[in-house]
Amino acid sequence: MRSRLAVLACGSALWVMSCGDGKPAAVEAVTNAAPAPAAASAPVMANPSAAAAAPSDPGLVVTGPIIVEHQVELTAQVDGVMQKIFFDAPARVKAGAVLAQMDGRQVQANLDAAKAKSRSIENDLKNWEAEAEVLKADYERQKTLWKLGLTSQEQLQHAQYKAESDQWDIKRVQETLNTSREEEKSLELELEKTKVMAPFSGLIARRYVREGQGVKEGDKLFWVTEEAPLLMRFTLPEGYFGHVGAKQTFAVSSLDAPGETHEARVKQISPVIDPASGTFEVLVELVGNRGGLRPGMTANLRVEKNH
């Protein structure tokens, strides 16, 4: 009985040991097995209809002032007193019209003195030229006498040098006369500066001075402006470069002229892009009737890429 129990105990032990040895092997096999590859994701196909439905470029709305090519504030070119004003705002004037006259009596007096000095030098020059003719005749006579043996070599050379010296005196007086005439021109320019003249045909937008007022050089006198053609200058991002062409037209409107829409045509496009701002400049000109638009008004303009 004891031997049978011993045999059963040994068998149970062997069965437990075999089970213990097998289980770790199975775990190790699973652990060392390579991980299963992940399922490859299916490629995403672009939707042609979605691409076609991409939003188009909405364009830009630029805002800026309406300008003209010529618009300037006239300033005093000399110190003086405003003597007479001939035109006032809002008069229309032609190019070269005298708008006002400053007191130029002192400059006129200096000019008269310079002209008198020039006349005196001219008379002096004529005197030197006449004397030169006399000395030239003396020299020719001395040459004739020397050929006949009736005069010495020294007398001949004396007549020659005297005639040549007189020619240098004539040149000196001529240069003095030229200097005096240049002084005349300078004073004529100073006298011209006392006249305030319109540099171009346009409209007197503002007058800053009155008669009898003393002004200094650089003081503002008048503001003169053209009325047409009306222009608008603006900048666009570099992405629009090449999409705005010459002679392209745009619609322009202004809150100051409600209900009006005007056509503007490209007049000039900058050939380069400003590297600091990444923009380029466009200048357009309004065509047709300007309606209620005036220089200085703020206008709006829509720009779309020209494909």
Sequence and secondary structure as in RCSB ss.txt:
>XXXX:A:sequence
MRSRLAVLACGSALWVMSCGDGKPAAVEAVTNAAPAPAAASAPVMANPSAAAAAPSDPGLVVTGPIIVEHQVELT
AQVDGVMQKIFFDAPARVKAGAVLAQMDGRQVQANLDAAKAKSRSIENDLKNWEAEAEVLKADYERQKTLWKLGL
TSQEQLQHAQYKAESDQWDIKRVQETLNTSREEEKSLELELEKTKVMAPFSGLIARRYVREGQGVKEGDKLFWVT
EEAPLLMRFTLPEGYFGHVGAKQTFAVSSLDAPGETHEARVKQISPVIDPASGTFEVLVELVGNRGGLRPGMTAN
LRVEKNH
>XXXX:A:secstr
 HHHHHHHHHHHHHHHHHHHHHHHHHHHHHHHS              HHHHHTS     EEEEEEEE S EEEEE
 SS EEEEEE   TT EE TT EEEEE  HHHHHHHHHHHHHHHHHHHHHHHHHHHHHHHHHHHHHHHHHHHHT 
S HHHHHHHHHHHHHHHHHHHHHHHHHHHHHHHHHHHHHHHHHTEEE SSSEEEEEE   TT EE TT EEEEEE
   S EEEEEEEGGGTTTS TT EEEEE TTSTT  EEEEEEEE SS BTTTTEEEEEEEEES  TT  TT EEE
EEE    
